[in-house]
Amino acid sequence: MSYTNKYDVIIIGGGTSGCSCAYNCSNLGLKTLLVEKNNFLGGLMTGGLVVPIMKSSATDLNCKYYNLLVKTAKKFNAQATYKDGNDGWFNPEVLKIVLEDILTTSKIKMNLDILFETNIISINKNNSLIENIILNSNLLSLPVESTYYVDATGSAEFSILAGCEILKENNIIQQNSLRFILDNVDFNKFELFLKSLDDDENITNTFRDDISNTLHFTTASTWNDNESWKLDKYLKLGVEEGLLIETDRSYFQIFSVAGTNNKVAFNCPRINNYKNNPFMASNELIEAKKAIWRIYNFVKKMFPGFENSQICNIATQTGIREQNRVKTKYYYTKDDLISGKKFKNSVLSANYGIDVHSQNKNCSMTQVKKNYELPIDTLISNDFDNLFIIGKAIGADFYAQSALRVQKSCMSMGEAIAKYIAQNKN
């Protein structure tokens, strides 16, 4: 990497969508800067321990980067393909290395600079254009300018600093999560327990890879009364015995971790989302770690195979499903998604459904529909002609965003914007 202060594209945020955009911009010959506040790439996939990627059957529209990620992760023994065809089962820690490997190949490295542990101090604007920005790293502050800017922060941090209009229409809030991983789990012992407990393949299932003979599995439980959860009797017993509190039952989901034979990833606990109150949000993180300790002791006692398990990872990033959404050229709605509306300038095709995690009992929502598309105008800022928004902060309504926020779709957004910039670059 060689420093310059003039770029074709500056991408703020090296997470799911930002890495995809950086790879594709560089691959298309655009001089690109990727700015990341952490000392690793991957965002919620790595720092948030959000694995596996949720399955979304889709056409191969802007999936080149995703397919490369799967292929490269496989070389590092950090990927598995589950029996339902979902090839997005990754090892989040090794994925930090995989992502850098992808972005430092000779052709990509020639056009890409990466700045870790760097934040944006200020943004200089001229009417409908962003002209330059001031960055701050641990070492120094430096001005950089670009023809185009991409907000891939997920929370619209850059767009808010620029003064973009933020959508305010939702009347419910997605809950956050703070994921964690246990190791030293006896997979074989736990597999026998799962098979004896629940034969509903939609909720609890196991899969042994014929080639590597590695066991994979997943199971879940919620406190919603409209579904039958075989694990819930154990969670209720945990509450009765004082190992858990009632809200620990609200959402419980686990997955084996790709490339390991003793690590289990927990998609819980869920915590309240105080997006406008940092003090309450911080207190929620304290409570979340208490919940992790309760859940850990619960599974050690209740689940065969977990007797000698240990906590080895707690996410360094909160699993925020929705925080801020930016007003863009086209406001994408739930009706667009459910109807499968077609667009001439689509950036993705997917079918992951509406997925709302409510803090209230029996109020969560999942809704899977047919394939839908997303127009590129939903990724173009309404306030600045040279600003694009990719990932969770796009200009969609609350319900549509709950489907579009998944990682595979976010990668397609990054790829599509790179192609759009390359085609329209002056």
N, C-alpha and C positions, 0 to 999 in steps of 0.2 A: 504494500500500500504506500502510495506517495501523496502527501498532502497538497491540496489545492483549495482555493476558496471559491471556485466557480464550478457549478455542476449543472448537468441537465435535469437531474431529479434528486431531491432530498427526501428520504423516507424517515419519518419519525416513528419509531417503534419497531423492534426486531422480533416481534411475536409471530403468530401463525400467518397472518396476511402480509406482514412486513417482509418476512424472509422470502416469501413467494414473489412479491413485487420486486425486491432487490435482485433476486436471481434472474428474473425475466428481463428487467430493465438492463442489467449488465450484459446479459446474453444477447440482447438486441443492439448492443453497441452504445448504450447511453451511459455517460459518465455519472455515476451514482454514489450517493453518500447514504449510509444506513446509520441512524443514530439510536442507540439503545441505552436506557438508564441503568440496566443491570450489567453484570459482568458475564452474561451468557445470553444466547439467543433462545427463541422458542416460546417466550411468554407463558401462557397458561399450559401449553403442552409440556413444558419442562418445569418452570418455577411453580406452576399451579398444580402439577401432577395430574393434569386432566388427560388421562388415558384410560381406555382406548378411545380413538376417534369414533364418534357416533356414526353408525352406518347410514349412508345415504345413497340409494341406487340412483345413478345419474348417467346421462350420456357423457361422452368424453369431451366435454366442452370446457376448455381452459383447465385441464387436469394434467398438463405436462409436468408441472412442478410436483404435484402430489404423487404421480407415478414414479418420478425420480426419487422422491423422499422414501417411498416404500422400498424401491430397489436398493438404495444406498444403505438404509437402516438394516436391511437383510444381510448385507455384507458385514455389518458390525454385530450381528446376532442380536439386534435390538428390535426385531419385527416378527410378528406372527400373523398368519391368516386364520381367522376363526372358521368354524364349520358352516357358518351362515354366509361366508364369502367376504366378510369384513376384513380387509387387509390392513386396517389402521390400528392394530394392536402394537404399541410401541413401548420401549423401555425409556422412561422420561429422563433419567440421568445420562444414559448413553446417547440419547437424542441430542444433547447439548454438543457432543463431539460430532455427530452426524451432520448437524446443520452447518457447523463451521467447515466441515469437509466439503460440503456442497458449494459453499460460497467462497472457497479459496482455491478452487481448481484454476488452472492457468488462464483460461479464457475469461472466466468471471472475475478473477482477482485483478486482471488488467484494467477493468472498468469500474471496480467497486472499492470504496473505502468504508471501513466499519469503525465507528467510535463507540466504545463501551463506556459505561459509567459517566454518561454525558446527558445533560438536560438543556432545555431551551430557556434562555433568560428573557429574551424579547423578540418581537417580530416587527419589522418595518414594512409598512404598507403604502401603496399609492393607488388610491381609488379602489378598483376591483382587482388589483394585483398585489400579491405578496412579493416584495423586492428582495429582502434578505433577512437573515435571522442571526441572533447572537447565541452561541452555544457556550456552555460552561462544563468543563470536565474537572477532574480532581487536580489537574495541573495548571490549567489556564482557561481564559475566556477567549473565544475567537469568533469573528464574523464570517459567515459563509452566505453565498447567494446561489440561486438556482432558477432555472426557467419554470420548473414545476415542483410542487410540494405534495407529499402524500401523508395524510394523518392515518397512521396505523397503530395508534395508541390503545385502541379499544374503548377508551373512556372519553375520547374527544378532547384530550388535554390541549393539543396543539390548536384545534379549531376554536376552543373556548378562549385561549390566549389571543388568538387572532381577532376575536370579536364576532364569531359566527353565531347565527341564531340557533338556539337549541330547542328541540321539540319538547313540549310539556304536556302532551295530551293524555298520557296514561293515568289511570286511577288505581292501578294495582302495581305491586313491586315484586320483581323476582327476588327470591332469597339467594343469598350467596352461599358458598361452601368453603371449608378449609380442609383440603384433602390430606391424607397421610398414607404411609406404606408400612406394613409390618414384614419382617423377614423371619427366617427360621421356622416357617410353617410347614408341617408335614402334609404335603399335597395328597399323597395316597390315602392317608387316614381321613382327611377332610372330604375327599372324593366319595368314599364309602358313606360318610354321613350325609352328604348332599343327595346321593342317589336313593338313600333310604327315606329321606325327608320329603322330597318333592319331585314329582314326575312331570310337572308342567314345564315343557321345553321353552315356553315363552318367557318364563321367569328364571328358572334354575336349570342350568345345563352345563355339561362338561364335554371336553373334546381333547382327545389325545392325538397329537400329530404323528402320523405313521412313519415319517422320515426320521424325525429326531426323538420320537417317543416321549415328547414333552407334554405334560398335562396342562390344559387351560380350562378355566371355568368362570362362571359368573352367577350371581344370585342377588336377590333384592327383596326389600319389604318396605311398605309405608304404612302409615296409620289411617289411610283412607278406607272407609267402610265399604266402598262399592266394589272392591276387589278382594280376592282371597290370597292371603300371603302366608305361606306355611311357616316362614321364619318368625312371624309375629308372636306366636305363642312363647317363643324363647325370649323375645324382647319384652313381652309383658311380664314374664317371670323375672327377667333382669330388673324391671322396675319394682316388682314386689319384694325382691331380695335386697333392694337398695343399691344395686350395681349401676343402674341407669336412672335417669329422671324421665318423666313422661315425654318431653319434647325430643329425647334421643330416639324415640320410636318413629318420629315423623318421616324420616327418610334414611334407609340403610341400603347401601349397594356396594358390592365388592367385585373385583376382577383380579385374576392372576396377571402377573406382569410378564410381558414377552421377554424371552431370552433368559428366564430364571426358572428355577424349580422349587423356590421356597418363598417368593415375595408376593404379597397380596395388597392391591391398591384399594383404598376405601374412598368412595364418592360420598362422603359425609364427614363431619356433621354439617347440616345446613344451619346457617345463621342469618339473622335479620339484616336487611340491607338498609342502612341509614346513610343514604347517598349525600344528604345535605347536612349531616352532623358528624364531623370527624371524631368527636369525643365519644359519642355513643358507638360509632363504628369501631373505634379502637377497643372499647370495652367488650364488644362482641367477639373480637379476636381473642381476648383473654378468656372469655367464656368458652370459646370454641376449643381452646387447648385443654380446658378442664373436661369438656365433652370427649375429646380424643382419649384422654386418660381413662375416663369411665368406660368408653367403648372398648378400649384395649383390654382392660381388666375383665370386662364382660365376656369377650370372645375367648380369652384364655380359660375361663371357667366353663363356658357353655358349649364351645365348639370343639369337637375332637380334632386334633391336629394343630391347634393353636396353643397348646400347653406351654411350649418353650419359645413362643414368638417374642419378638422385640420390636419396638418402634425404631425404624431406621431413617424415615423421612417425614418431615412435616412441611407442607407447601410453604414456599417463601413468598408466594403471591396468593392473595385471596381469589377464590373462584367467583368472579363477578360475572353474572349472566347478562345483566343489562344495567347501564349506568346513565350515559348521556347519548342522545341521538341527534345528529346534525341535520338541519334543514338543507335539502339538496334539490337539484333541478326537478326531479320527479319524486313525489311522495308515494312510496309503495305501501299498499294496504293489505290487510287480511283477505279482502275480497279478491285482490289480484292473485294472491297465493292460492286460495282455495279453488278459484275458478280455473287455475292453470293458464292464465292469460299469456298470450304469446307476444313477444317483442322483437322488432327487427334488429335491434342492437343488444341482444341478450349477452350477459357475461357468465351465466351459469345455468345449468339445468339440474334440479335436485328434487327429492321427495321427502326429506326429513320434515316431520310434521310440527305443528304448533306444540310448544313444550314449555308450560308455565309451572314454575315451582313456587307455590304460594305458602305463606307462613301460617295460613289457616287450614284447619282440618277439613278434608273433603273438598278443597277449593283448587287443588292443582289440576292441570289440564294437559292432556296429550291428544293430539288429533293428527292422524296421518292421512294425507290425501294424495292425489295423483301428482305427476311431475309438474313443476312450476318453473318459471323463468324469472330472471331479474334484469331490468334494463340498466344500461351503463349510466343513465342520467341519475339513478339513485345513488351513484358514487361520486357525483360532481357537485361541489359546493355551490349553493345558491348565492353566496356572498362574494366569492373570489373565483375568477376565471381560471386560475392556475393552481387551484387546491382540490385534491381528491380525498375522499374518505372511504376507507376500506375496513372490513371487519365489523365488530359489534356496533359501531357508532353510526352506521349508515342511516340514510333518511327513510326509514320504514316505520310503520306504526308498531305499537308494542307487541301485538300478537304476531305480525309478520316477522318482526325481528327475532322473536323467540324460536322461529324455525331457521332463519337465515344465519344465526350466530354460530352455527357449528363449524368445526375446523376445516372440513373439506370445502365447504362453500366459501369460507374466508380465504382459503388459498386460491380458489378460482377468481375471486375478486381481485386479488393482488396481481395475478397473471393477466387478467383482462385489462387492468389499468396500465400495466407496462406496455402492452400491445397498442393501446389507444394513444399513449404518449408518443411512442415511436412512430406511429402513423401520422400524428398531427404536429410533430416537432417542427418548429420553424427552421 
